[in-house]
Amino acid sequence: MFRCLTTTVTVPEIADLRPARQAKNITLTAVANHFGVWPAVISCIERGTRRDDNLANAYREWLTAA
């Protein structure tokens, strides 16, 4: 337990997601439809109020390919 409390965990950066999406003129709804989630989920991930590293990484890869 002590090791879990004292080990530093790196959190992936998410600040690049919203500007990348907006630069490509992709709507929240289009992203949400692609990943099968509600638009609010994507918005929360972009704002950093919800953490889902797997979805954020998949979202980043999808934006790069788009």
Legacy VTK file of the C-alpha trace (Angstrom):
# vtk DataFile Version 3.0
C-alpha trace
ASCII
DATASET POLYDATA
POINTS 66 float
0.000 0.000 0.000
2.806 2.407 0.866
4.369 1.860 -2.559
1.073 2.736 -4.251
0.778 5.938 -2.257
4.350 7.077 -2.795
4.906 6.114 -6.437
4.619 8.960 -8.917
2.195 8.266 -11.733
2.484 10.266 -14.935
-0.766 11.550 -16.342
-0.949 11.952 -20.113
-1.376 15.512 -21.369
-4.803 16.255 -22.872
-4.463 19.969 -23.660
-3.747 19.222 -27.322
-7.012 17.402 -28.042
-9.500 20.271 -28.303
-7.257 22.588 -30.395
-6.431 19.701 -32.760
-10.118 18.868 -33.182
-11.083 22.478 -33.741
-8.244 23.016 -36.236
-9.676 20.195 -38.338
-13.263 21.502 -37.977
-14.484 18.251 -36.408
-17.489 18.525 -34.089
-17.812 16.930 -30.673
-20.759 14.973 -32.031
-18.682 13.516 -34.876
-15.984 12.394 -32.441
-18.560 10.960 -30.037
-20.292 9.055 -32.838
-16.991 7.572 -33.974
-16.151 6.285 -30.493
-19.711 5.360 -29.521
-19.949 7.690 -26.524
-21.959 10.784 -25.641
-20.554 14.163 -26.749
-20.354 15.147 -23.069
-17.800 12.378 -22.494
-15.505 13.812 -25.176
-16.000 17.319 -23.793
-15.109 16.167 -20.277
-11.974 14.442 -21.529
-10.918 17.563 -23.437
-11.505 19.768 -20.382
-9.761 17.344 -18.045
-12.740 16.726 -15.778
-12.903 13.035 -16.695
-9.933 10.744 -17.092
-9.971 7.878 -19.564
-6.432 7.343 -20.813
-7.381 4.650 -23.325
-10.066 6.798 -24.941
-7.830 9.894 -24.895
-5.012 8.000 -26.615
-7.367 6.505 -29.198
-8.879 9.967 -29.747
-5.418 11.486 -30.266
-4.466 8.785 -32.772
-7.765 9.266 -34.615
-7.219 13.036 -34.781
-3.713 12.516 -36.135
-5.022 10.235 -38.880
-7.979 12.501 -39.756
LINES 1 67
66 0 1 2 3 4 5 6 7 8 9 10 11 12 13 14 15 16 17 18 19 20 21 22 23 24 25 26 27 28 29 30 31 32 33 34 35 36 37 38 39 40 41 42 43 44 45 46 47 48 49 50 51 52 53 54 55 56 57 58 59 60 61 62 63 64 65
